[in-house]
Amino acid sequence: MVVARAELASWERLVTPDGTILRRPTLADVPGVFAVHRDPAVYRHDPQEVHPDPDHTTRFLTPMVEHWADHGWGYWVVLVPRAVWPQGEA
């Protein structure tokens, strides 16, 4: 991934040339994260990890948000433009 050096300064938000955004998570991301993690296809090989409800997703995301607050780095939220979103199944 090629990212302009100026965009690396904060480590809180990176934008790739194709428009993909990587940024630190917030609890406002719960609906989007839940939308992905409630899908059984995401956990095809680990079905017990499917998120049953948004509260589960909040408990999943909270430690990541706290880690960023404590350490200034951690897991990223990845927002992929629809134009480059993969189609079909893996």
VMD Tcl script that draws the C-alpha trace (Angstrom):
set ca {
  {0.00 0.00 0.00}
  {1.34 3.40 -0.94}
  {0.27 6.23 1.34}
  {1.43 9.83 1.23}
  {3.88 10.51 4.05}
  {1.86 13.45 5.38}
  {-1.09 11.13 5.92}
  {1.00 8.92 8.19}
  {1.68 11.66 10.73}
  {-1.38 11.12 12.92}
  {-1.76 7.35 12.53}
  {-5.44 7.84 13.06}
  {-6.64 7.94 9.47}
  {-4.99 6.75 6.29}
  {-6.39 6.98 2.78}
  {-4.99 4.72 0.09}
  {-4.83 5.67 -3.59}
  {-7.95 3.63 -4.38}
  {-9.92 5.53 -1.73}
  {-9.86 2.84 0.96}
  {-9.88 4.48 4.38}
  {-8.17 3.00 7.41}
  {-8.95 4.72 10.69}
  {-9.14 4.13 14.38}
  {-12.42 2.59 15.53}
  {-15.03 4.34 17.63}
  {-18.18 3.03 19.27}
  {-20.09 4.83 16.52}
  {-18.83 1.99 14.31}
  {-20.92 -0.61 16.14}
  {-23.72 -0.70 13.52}
  {-21.30 -1.18 10.63}
  {-19.14 -3.71 12.45}
  {-22.26 -5.59 13.51}
  {-23.51 -5.63 9.91}
  {-20.34 -7.47 8.89}
  {-19.84 -9.70 11.92}
  {-23.44 -10.92 12.09}
  {-23.02 -12.50 8.66}
  {-22.41 -16.26 9.03}
  {-20.35 -16.21 5.82}
  {-17.76 -14.06 7.60}
  {-17.30 -16.79 10.18}
  {-17.79 -19.76 7.90}
  {-14.84 -21.53 9.53}
  {-15.56 -20.30 13.05}
  {-19.37 -20.11 13.27}
  {-19.56 -19.69 17.04}
  {-18.00 -16.22 16.61}
  {-20.95 -14.73 14.69}
  {-22.20 -11.64 16.53}
  {-25.77 -12.29 17.70}
  {-26.65 -8.67 18.51}
  {-25.23 -5.13 18.63}
  {-24.44 -5.48 22.34}
  {-22.06 -8.30 21.50}
  {-20.42 -6.08 18.91}
  {-20.08 -3.28 21.45}
  {-18.27 -5.67 23.80}
  {-16.10 -6.77 20.86}
  {-15.22 -3.22 19.81}
  {-14.80 -1.56 23.23}
  {-11.36 -3.07 24.00}
  {-10.13 -1.92 20.59}
  {-11.32 1.63 21.21}
  {-9.73 1.58 24.67}
  {-6.47 0.24 23.27}
  {-6.27 3.18 20.86}
  {-6.97 5.58 23.73}
  {-4.28 3.98 25.89}
  {-1.59 3.32 23.29}
  {-2.33 5.45 20.23}
  {-2.47 2.45 17.91}
  {-4.46 -0.75 17.43}
  {-6.92 -2.45 15.13}
  {-8.19 -0.38 12.21}
  {-11.62 0.14 10.74}
  {-11.33 -0.41 6.99}
  {-13.79 1.37 4.73}
  {-13.58 0.08 1.19}
  {-15.12 2.03 -1.69}
  {-17.90 0.10 -3.38}
  {-15.99 0.27 -6.67}
  {-13.23 -1.95 -5.26}
  {-15.37 -4.13 -2.96}
  {-14.85 -7.81 -3.81}
  {-17.78 -9.55 -5.44}
  {-18.87 -13.13 -4.90}
  {-17.55 -15.61 -2.38}
  {-14.00 -16.40 -1.46}
}
mol new
graphics top color blue
foreach p $ca { graphics top sphere $p radius 0.5 }
foreach p [lrange $ca 0 end-1] q [lrange $ca 1 end] { graphics top cylinder $p $q radius 0.2 }
display resetview
